[in-house]
Amino acid sequence: MSREVFQEGCKGCEPCAIDVETGQRLTADHPVMMAMMRVWRTLSLAEKQAWHEVTCQNSREPQTLAVASRIVQRFQSEIKATEK
C-alpha cells in the first residue's frame, strides 16, 4: 500500500465506505461495498489513478476532481439501483 502511487489490487487504493453510526468500514459483502466495487472494476487505470490522487493525495486539480466526481456519481447510481 502506498499513498504516493496507485497500485492495482491494493486494498488501500480501493474505495471504501464507512458506517456513519459505528465509524467502522463496511465489509466487502455489504450491499453498498458490493455496488461500489462493481463500478470500481469497470474503471480505467487513469480513472483509478485520479481517484487515488483525490482521496489519498488530496489533489485539488480541477480535471482530477472532475473525474473523481463522476466516479462518485456512478457509485451513487449503482447504490441506488441496488436499493430498489
C-alpha positions in Angstrom: 0.0 0.0 0.0 1.3 3.5 -0.9 -0.1 6.9 -0.5 2.3 8.1 -3.2 1.5 5.7 -6.0 -1.7 3.9 -7.0 -1.2 0.1 -7.1 -3.8 -2.1 -8.9 -5.1 -4.7 -6.5 -4.0 -2.8 -3.3 -6.9 -2.9 -0.9 -5.8 0.5 0.5 -6.1 2.0 -3.0 -9.7 0.8 -3.5 -12.7 2.8 -2.4 -14.4 2.1 0.9 -17.5 3.2 2.7 -17.9 3.9 6.4 -20.9 3.2 8.6 -21.8 6.6 9.9 -23.3 5.2 13.1 -20.3 3.0 14.1 -17.4 4.7 12.3 -16.4 1.3 11.0 -15.5 0.4 7.4 -18.3 -1.6 5.7 -17.4 -5.2 5.0 -16.8 -6.5 1.5 -20.1 -8.3 1.5 -22.1 -5.2 2.4 -24.5 -4.2 -0.4 -23.1 -0.7 -0.6 -19.5 -2.0 -0.9 -20.5 -4.6 -3.4 -22.2 -1.9 -5.5 -19.1 0.4 -5.3 -16.8 -2.5 -6.3 -18.9 -3.3 -9.3 -18.3 0.2 -10.5 -14.6 0.1 -9.5 -14.0 -2.9 -11.6 -15.3 -1.0 -14.7 -13.0 2.0 -14.3 -9.9 2.6 -16.4 -6.5 2.8 -14.9 -6.5 6.6 -15.4 -9.8 6.9 -13.5 -8.5 4.8 -10.7 -5.3 6.8 -10.5 -7.4 10.0 -10.4 -9.4 8.6 -7.6 -6.2 7.8 -5.7 -4.9 11.3 -6.3 -8.0 12.9 -4.8 -8.6 10.5 -1.9 -5.0 9.7 -0.9 -3.0 12.7 -2.1 -5.7 15.4 -1.6 -5.4 16.6 -5.2 -7.4 19.6 -6.0 -6.6 19.8 -9.7 -9.9 20.6 -11.5 -9.6 17.8 -14.0 -8.8 15.2 -11.4 -11.6 16.4 -9.2 -14.0 16.2 -12.1 -13.0 12.5 -12.7 -13.5 11.7 -9.0 -16.8 13.4 -9.0 -18.0 11.3 -12.0 -16.9 8.2 -10.1 -18.9 9.3 -7.0 -21.9 9.8 -9.2 -21.5 6.3 -10.6 -21.2 4.9 -7.1 -24.3 6.7 -6.0 -26.3 5.5 -9.1 -25.2 1.9 -8.5 -26.0 2.0 -4.8 -29.4 3.5 -5.5 -30.1 0.8 -8.1 -29.2 -1.9 -5.6 -31.6 -0.5 -3.0 -34.6 -1.0 -5.3 
